[in-house]
């Protein structure tokens, strides 16, 4: 049986309005009455309805984190940073997962708008997310973009240095002696995929290596896409001695596909990639990565969101670009002769 404010009011011998004022800490009520109402609430194990409180206070102290793939270790760590930051400011955090799908993203945003969540930190599924972000803007919802930009949208954002990271990874491969390097990245309707491609191209040209469009494959950030990506790599002539994977899911998928074909990494081919593989990877990193500070992505994103919600930010959108760190792992070596 659900306990309501009317049950509280009857037991405490006060009006429902008085109970509401105690719950929301509004109005002028004597300490004696306030204590009596709270005692009854405890006796009946009453949990205030966050939605009802939000309608009164225009604030729920609930935030939403919407990412594209929570199984990706990068976003798992992002979620940890976001939750810690939210709790430090007395906010609760709800998690959503769009699976890189615009329609699923829209469903979450419709829910966010209907439940009066105070704000959302989100990784846009792609450039097509513009209509979903415009809906947030139209309804006056506060939001911060995480990891990806959407052309045509001006908002607070926390992103990584994808161009610089890609150049750093290619430069490292070149320092090992690699000359035939390919890139398996995401669709170009995702900002990070475009930027990592740009960094790859710039680094190849800067190192005097032949660059051809045939060296680049656009694919989805899904494990199941890596079988066909491996077939493509092996069809190139000459077969690349190294590959820049667009993100950690791509890298894991390629590694698994290579292993099924008895292709040794890094003996036959080296892999470099982006992102964070979690705390355990710090001890004995498997992949050579442009490691992004995933925890700080979530932490800073939530801090910016709360500042915007609480009116402590200027009207001009803010943008934080977080650097990445070259972390050497077991997935790279000099090319075999």
C-alpha positions as CSV (number, residue, x, y, z in Angstrom):
1,X,0.0,0.0,0.0
2,X,1.3,3.4,-1.0
3,X,1.5,6.0,1.8
4,X,0.3,9.5,0.7
5,X,0.5,12.9,2.3
6,X,-3.1,12.6,3.2
7,X,-2.3,9.5,5.3
8,X,0.4,11.6,7.0
9,X,-1.9,14.5,7.5
10,X,-4.6,12.4,9.1
11,X,-2.2,10.7,11.5
12,X,-0.5,14.0,12.5
13,X,-3.8,15.8,12.7
14,X,-2.7,18.6,10.3
15,X,-3.7,19.6,6.7
16,X,-2.2,18.0,3.6
17,X,-0.9,21.5,2.8
18,X,1.1,21.5,6.0
19,X,2.6,18.1,5.2
20,X,3.5,19.3,1.8
21,X,5.3,22.3,3.3
22,X,7.2,20.1,5.7
23,X,8.3,17.9,2.8
24,X,9.4,20.8,0.6
25,X,10.7,22.9,3.5
26,X,8.5,25.9,2.4
27,X,6.1,28.1,4.3
28,X,6.0,29.1,7.9
29,X,5.4,26.1,10.2
30,X,6.1,25.8,13.9
31,X,9.0,23.6,14.9
32,X,6.6,21.5,17.1
33,X,4.3,20.8,14.1
34,X,7.3,20.1,11.8
35,X,8.7,17.6,14.2
36,X,5.3,15.9,14.7
37,X,4.8,15.5,10.9
38,X,8.3,14.2,10.4
39,X,7.8,11.7,13.2
40,X,4.7,10.3,11.5
41,X,6.5,10.1,8.2
42,X,9.2,8.0,9.9
43,X,6.6,5.8,11.5
44,X,4.8,5.1,8.2
45,X,8.1,4.8,6.2
46,X,7.0,7.5,3.9
47,X,9.2,8.3,0.9
48,X,8.5,11.7,-0.7
49,X,7.6,11.6,-4.4
50,X,10.4,13.3,-6.3
51,X,8.1,14.2,-9.2
52,X,5.6,15.9,-6.9
53,X,8.4,17.8,-5.1
54,X,9.8,18.9,-8.5
55,X,6.4,20.4,-9.5
56,X,6.5,22.5,-6.3
57,X,10.1,23.5,-6.2
58,X,10.8,23.4,-10.0
59,X,13.8,21.3,-9.1
60,X,14.2,17.5,-8.5
61,X,18.0,17.2,-7.8
62,X,18.0,14.4,-10.4
63,X,20.4,14.4,-13.3
64,X,20.6,12.1,-16.3
65,X,23.7,10.6,-17.9
66,X,23.0,9.3,-21.5
67,X,25.9,7.5,-23.2
68,X,26.1,5.5,-26.4
69,X,27.5,2.2,-25.0
70,X,27.7,1.5,-21.3
71,X,29.6,-1.8,-22.0
72,X,32.5,0.4,-23.4
73,X,35.0,0.6,-20.5
74,X,35.5,4.3,-21.3
75,X,31.9,5.1,-20.6
76,X,31.8,2.9,-17.5
77,X,34.6,5.0,-16.0
78,X,32.8,8.2,-17.2
79,X,29.7,7.1,-15.3
80,X,31.8,6.6,-12.1
81,X,33.1,10.2,-12.4
82,X,29.7,11.6,-13.2
83,X,28.0,9.8,-10.3
84,X,30.7,10.8,-7.8
85,X,30.4,14.5,-8.8
86,X,26.6,14.4,-8.7
87,X,26.5,12.9,-5.2
88,X,29.1,15.4,-4.0
89,X,26.6,18.1,-4.9
90,X,23.5,16.3,-3.5
91,X,22.2,15.2,-6.9
92,X,21.1,11.7,-7.9
93,X,22.1,10.3,-11.3
94,X,20.0,8.2,-13.7
95,X,21.8,6.3,-16.5
96,X,20.6,5.7,-20.1
97,X,22.2,3.9,-23.0
98,X,21.4,4.9,-26.6
99,X,23.4,2.2,-28.4
100,X,24.4,4.8,-31.0
101,X,20.7,4.9,-32.1
102,X,19.0,8.2,-32.8
103,X,15.5,6.8,-32.1
104,X,16.4,5.3,-28.8
105,X,18.2,8.5,-27.9
106,X,14.9,10.4,-28.6
107,X,13.0,8.0,-26.4
108,X,15.3,8.8,-23.5
109,X,15.2,12.5,-24.1
110,X,11.4,12.4,-24.2
111,X,11.5,10.7,-20.9
112,X,14.0,13.2,-19.5
113,X,11.7,16.1,-20.5
114,X,8.5,14.5,-19.2
115,X,10.0,13.6,-15.8
116,X,11.5,17.0,-15.1
117,X,15.0,15.9,-14.6
118,X,17.1,19.0,-13.8
119,X,19.7,18.4,-16.6
120,X,21.4,15.8,-18.8
121,X,25.0,15.0,-19.6
122,X,24.9,13.2,-22.9
123,X,27.1,11.7,-25.6
124,X,25.3,12.4,-28.9
125,X,24.7,9.3,-31.0
126,X,25.8,11.2,-34.2
127,X,25.4,14.5,-36.0
128,X,21.7,13.5,-36.5
129,X,21.2,14.0,-32.8
130,X,20.7,17.7,-33.6
131,X,16.9,17.3,-33.6
132,X,17.0,15.7,-30.1
133,X,19.3,18.4,-28.8
134,X,17.1,21.1,-30.3
135,X,14.2,19.5,-28.4
136,X,16.1,20.0,-25.1
137,X,16.8,23.6,-26.1
138,X,13.2,24.3,-27.1
139,X,11.9,23.1,-23.7
140,X,14.6,25.0,-21.8
141,X,16.4,21.9,-20.5
142,X,20.0,22.2,-19.3
143,X,22.5,19.8,-21.0
144,X,26.2,19.3,-21.6
145,X,27.6,17.4,-24.6
146,X,30.1,14.7,-23.7
147,X,32.9,13.4,-25.9
148,X,31.2,14.5,-29.2
149,X,30.1,17.7,-30.9
150,X,27.1,18.2,-33.1
151,X,27.4,20.8,-35.8
152,X,24.8,23.5,-35.4
153,X,24.5,23.1,-31.6
154,X,26.0,25.6,-29.3
155,X,26.2,24.2,-25.7
156,X,28.6,23.4,-22.9
157,X,30.8,20.5,-23.8
158,X,33.7,18.3,-22.5
159,X,35.6,16.6,-25.3
160,X,39.0,15.0,-26.0
161,X,41.8,15.9,-28.3
162,X,41.1,13.4,-31.0
163,X,43.2,15.0,-33.7
164,X,46.2,15.3,-31.5
165,X,45.8,11.8,-30.1
166,X,45.6,10.2,-33.6
167,X,48.8,12.0,-34.6
168,X,50.5,10.9,-31.5
169,X,49.6,7.2,-32.1
170,X,50.7,7.3,-35.8
171,X,54.0,9.1,-34.8
172,X,54.7,6.3,-32.3
173,X,54.1,3.6,-34.9
174,X,56.4,5.4,-37.3
175,X,59.1,5.5,-34.6
176,X,58.9,1.7,-34.4
177,X,59.5,1.4,-38.1
178,X,56.0,1.0,-39.5
179,X,55.3,2.4,-42.9
180,X,52.1,0.6,-44.0
181,X,49.5,1.8,-41.5
182,X,45.7,1.5,-41.9
183,X,42.8,3.2,-40.0
184,X,39.6,1.4,-38.9
185,X,37.3,4.2,-37.6
186,X,33.7,5.1,-37.0
187,X,31.2,6.7,-39.3
188,X,32.0,10.2,-40.4
189,X,28.6,11.5,-39.0
190,X,30.3,11.1,-35.6
191,X,32.6,14.1,-34.7
192,X,35.3,12.0,-33.0
193,X,35.5,9.6,-36.0
194,X,36.1,12.6,-38.3
195,X,38.7,14.1,-36.0
196,X,40.6,10.8,-35.6
197,X,40.6,10.3,-39.3
198,X,41.9,13.9,-39.8
199,X,44.7,13.2,-37.2
200,X,45.6,10.0,-39.0
201,X,45.8,11.7,-42.4
202,X,47.9,14.6,-41.1
203,X,50.3,12.3,-39.3
204,X,50.8,10.1,-42.3
205,X,51.5,13.1,-44.5
206,X,53.8,14.8,-41.9
207,X,55.9,11.6,-41.7
208,X,56.2,11.5,-45.5
209,X,54.2,8.3,-45.8
210,X,52.0,7.6,-48.8
211,X,48.4,8.3,-47.9
212,X,45.5,6.7,-49.8
213,X,41.7,6.7,-49.1
214,X,41.9,2.9,-49.5
215,X,43.8,2.8,-46.1
216,X,40.7,4.0,-44.3
217,X,37.6,2.0,-43.4
218,X,34.5,3.6,-41.9
219,X,32.5,1.1,-39.8
220,X,30.3,1.0,-36.6
221,X,31.8,0.9,-33.1
222,X,30.5,-2.7,-32.7
223,X,32.3,-5.9,-32.1
224,X,30.3,-7.7,-34.8
225,X,31.6,-5.3,-37.4
226,X,35.3,-6.3,-36.9
227,X,35.1,-9.6,-38.8
228,X,34.4,-7.8,-42.0
229,X,37.0,-5.1,-41.0
230,X,39.6,-7.8,-40.7
231,X,38.7,-9.2,-44.1
232,X,39.2,-5.7,-45.5
233,X,42.6,-5.3,-43.8
234,X,43.9,-8.6,-45.1
235,X,42.7,-7.7,-48.6
236,X,45.0,-4.7,-48.8
237,X,48.2,-4.9,-50.8
238,X,50.6,-4.7,-49.1
239,X,48.8,-5.9,-45.9
240,X,49.3,-3.2,-43.2
241,X,51.8,-3.9,-40.5
242,X,49.8,-1.7,-38.1
243,X,46.3,-0.3,-37.6
244,X,44.8,2.7,-35.8
245,X,41.5,1.5,-34.3
246,X,38.9,4.2,-33.8
247,X,38.1,3.3,-30.2
248,X,38.6,0.6,-27.7
249,X,35.6,-1.5,-28.8
250,X,37.0,-1.5,-32.3
251,X,40.5,-2.5,-31.0
252,X,39.1,-5.4,-28.9
253,X,37.0,-6.6,-31.9
254,X,40.0,-6.5,-34.2
255,X,42.2,-8.4,-31.7
256,X,39.6,-11.1,-31.3
257,X,39.2,-11.4,-35.0
258,X,42.9,-11.7,-35.5
259,X,43.2,-14.3,-32.9
260,X,40.5,-16.4,-34.6
261,X,42.6,-16.3,-37.7
262,X,45.9,-17.1,-35.8
263,X,47.2,-13.7,-36.7
264,X,49.6,-12.6,-33.9
265,X,49.4,-9.2,-32.3
266,X,51.9,-7.5,-32.4
267,X,54.0,-10.1,-34.2
268,X,52.1,-9.9,-37.5
269,X,50.2,-6.6,-37.0
270,X,50.3,-3.9,-34.3
271,X,47.2,-2.2,-32.9
272,X,46.9,1.3,-31.4
273,X,43.7,2.9,-30.2
274,X,42.0,5.5,-28.1
275,X,40.2,5.6,-24.7
276,X,40.5,4.1,-21.3
277,X,40.3,0.3,-20.5
278,X,39.7,0.7,-16.8
279,X,41.9,0.6,-13.7
280,X,43.3,-2.9,-14.2
281,X,44.8,-2.0,-17.5
282,X,47.1,0.5,-15.8
283,X,49.2,-2.4,-14.3
284,X,49.8,-4.3,-17.6
285,X,48.3,-2.4,-20.5
286,X,47.3,-4.7,-23.4
287,X,46.8,-1.9,-25.9
288,X,49.0,1.1,-26.8
289,X,46.5,3.9,-26.5
290,X,45.9,7.6,-26.5
291,X,44.4,7.2,-23.1
292,X,41.7,9.7,-22.3
293,X,40.9,10.7,-18.7
294,X,37.5,9.1,-18.6
295,X,36.8,9.8,-15.0
296,X,37.4,13.5,-15.5
297,X,35.1,13.5,-18.5
298,X,32.2,12.5,-16.3
299,X,33.3,14.6,-13.3
300,X,33.8,17.9,-15.2
301,X,30.7,17.3,-17.3
302,X,28.5,17.1,-14.2
303,X,30.2,20.0,-12.6
304,X,29.5,22.2,-15.7
305,X,25.9,20.9,-15.8
306,X,25.2,21.8,-12.1
307,X,26.8,25.2,-12.6
308,X,24.4,25.8,-15.5
309,X,21.4,24.6,-13.6
310,X,22.2,26.7,-10.6
311,X,22.8,29.9,-12.6
312,X,26.5,30.0,-11.9
313,X,27.7,30.0,-15.5
314,X,27.9,32.7,-18.1
315,X,25.5,32.7,-21.1
316,X,28.4,31.9,-23.5
317,X,28.8,28.1,-24.0
318,X,31.9,26.7,-22.4
319,X,34.2,24.0,-24.0
320,X,36.8,21.9,-22.2
321,X,39.2,19.9,-24.3
322,X,41.0,17.2,-22.2
323,X,44.4,16.0,-23.3
324,X,45.3,12.4,-23.8
325,X,48.4,10.5,-22.8
326,X,50.3,8.0,-24.9
327,X,50.3,4.8,-22.9
328,X,52.5,1.9,-24.3
329,X,51.0,-1.6,-24.2
330,X,51.7,-5.1,-25.5
331,X,49.7,-4.5,-28.8
332,X,52.7,-2.8,-30.6
333,X,56.2,-3.7,-31.7
334,X,58.5,-3.1,-34.6
335,X,57.2,-4.6,-37.8
336,X,58.5,-8.1,-38.5
337,X,60.9,-8.5,-41.5
